[in-house]
Amino acid sequence: MKNSFFRLFFIIAFSATFSSPSFSQKIEPIPVKQFYMDRVNRNLQFLCKEAECLDNVVANDRGLYIYSTSQKVNKPEFVLHWREMPHFNELLETKTNEEIIDILKRKGTQYFYGINDTHVDPAKYPVSEFKGLKIALDPGHMAGNFEQAEFEKRYVKVEGKYYKQKRDISFFEANLAYTTALRLKEMLEDKGAKVMLTHDYGKSSMGSTFEEWKNSSTRKNDIVAGYKSDWFNREKLDYFLSGDATDFMLFYDVYRNMDFVQRANKINEFDPDLTLVIHFNASENNPRYNDKYLKPVNSNYSMVFIPGSFMGFEIDGNEQLDQRFELLRLLVSHDLEESNVFASNIIKALNDELKVEAVPVDNDFGFAENYSILSDLSTGVYHRNLYLTRVVKGPIGYTEALYQDNVDEIPLLGKTDYTIEGIRTSSRVKEVAQVYFSAIEHWLNYNQEYSKTLDALYEDKYGDEEAYQEFLKEKKQKR
């Protein structure tokens, strides 16, 4: 696929994000079949981390086939002919996953009957202006004070001796992430965008704290529901119901997963044009000492996660239906490509505006080698099958900006020289919010250039007329 039309077009369009040239050359129209074949073949190389995942997918001259097992012992679970791709994307806009799965199951290997009578554009116009932009901001974690952050194990505490002062420096990620989101929300709304935050400060997306949930009447039912969702095994279920489980285990295995699910539900119900998950990074190999302190590190890197990199075991087997459907969605829709552009813009803005580089390609991070696929557009952007990158519809960037335990960042992040909506925090968050604003602005500019080409991609011929006419003939004979 290195010489495919769409790969060439994508690289040209992406370059416009940074250099903003006008498109001077005319791109000749291509059939729907070619347009989506190029998209599927491009996306597939970033969606499957292992050959076992690839074995569940077949893309041939007729269409796209997703099998429930890599051995392909049964009929394909999902079949989309190339002419049906625009209609599938239209279903993604109007139906739930469950409804679409039911439609595809009933359709089987046949065509959507009658689609030749209804023209659907082969590519969706992306939003290209702040005015009218719907964006979901998901600030990471949920602590509202330092004690809660210690419980979550998402905090930085550094001895003052490293900075020749008596006072220790301390701060926590949930505060930084939330106030970054609030500042960015102000900036976006000033430009006419509609913004949704997934939770309130100090609360989960369910509207409660962990302590409130732990003492609630729904706790046992929620634990059982978690077991039914395969969050943990039967042994852990019995342990959690016994009343002997530690608070942290309950938080990590039950409450935190409930929060992830609710965040995704809120985002998808909002139906945003773009989703930004806001986290702050930290060095991977910096253990605490005295059970609380971190040593300052010299390195300072950022990374962004986007959808993709399904493992074989996540796809193969009858119980993995939901993940196979998300794989199908990401193969056919524009979500993966748009996420890639957005994330690459974030990495570039972090480097240009904050002078924080992307995580280098040569690193010893286990997630990078074992669970991720590096983006072809930017160092520091990784396709990774996290819950939010998988189930949230539309373009998404899951950010991990700068190292909180970096020797230069620590005194900046430890300040409380900025207040927003009554929350005291570091003014450094304003600079991080500006980075995200710049990345969104570049993403919108990219969409403006990309939209100019879409009319050229529309053509009445689908590229599989002979096969479709044979299908219609068979239909008439059965009447």
Secondary structure, 3 states (H helix, E strand, C coil): CCCCHHHHHHHHHHHHHHHCCCCCCCCCCCCHHHHHHHHHHHHHHHHECCHHHHCCEEECCCEEEECCCCCCCCCCCEEEEHHHHHHHHHHHHHCCHHHHHHHHHHHCCCCCCCHHHCCCCCCCCCCCCCCCCEEEEEECCCCCCHHHHHHHCCEEEECHHHHCCCCCEEEEHHHHHHHHHHHHHHHHHHCCCEEEECCCCCCCCCCCCHHHHHCCCCHHHHHHHHHHCCCCCHHHHHHHHHCCCCHHHHHHHHHHHHHHHHHHHHHHHHCCCEEEEEEEECCCCCCCECCCECCCECCCEEEEEECCCECHHHHCCHHHHHHHHHHHHHHHCCHHHHHHHHHHHHHHHHHHHHCCEECCCCCCCHHHHHCEEECCCCCCEEEECCHHHHHCCCCEEEEEEEECCECCHHHHHCCCCEEECCEEECCHHHHHHHHHHHHHHHHHHHHHHHHHHHHHHCCCCCCCHHHHHHHHHHHHHHC
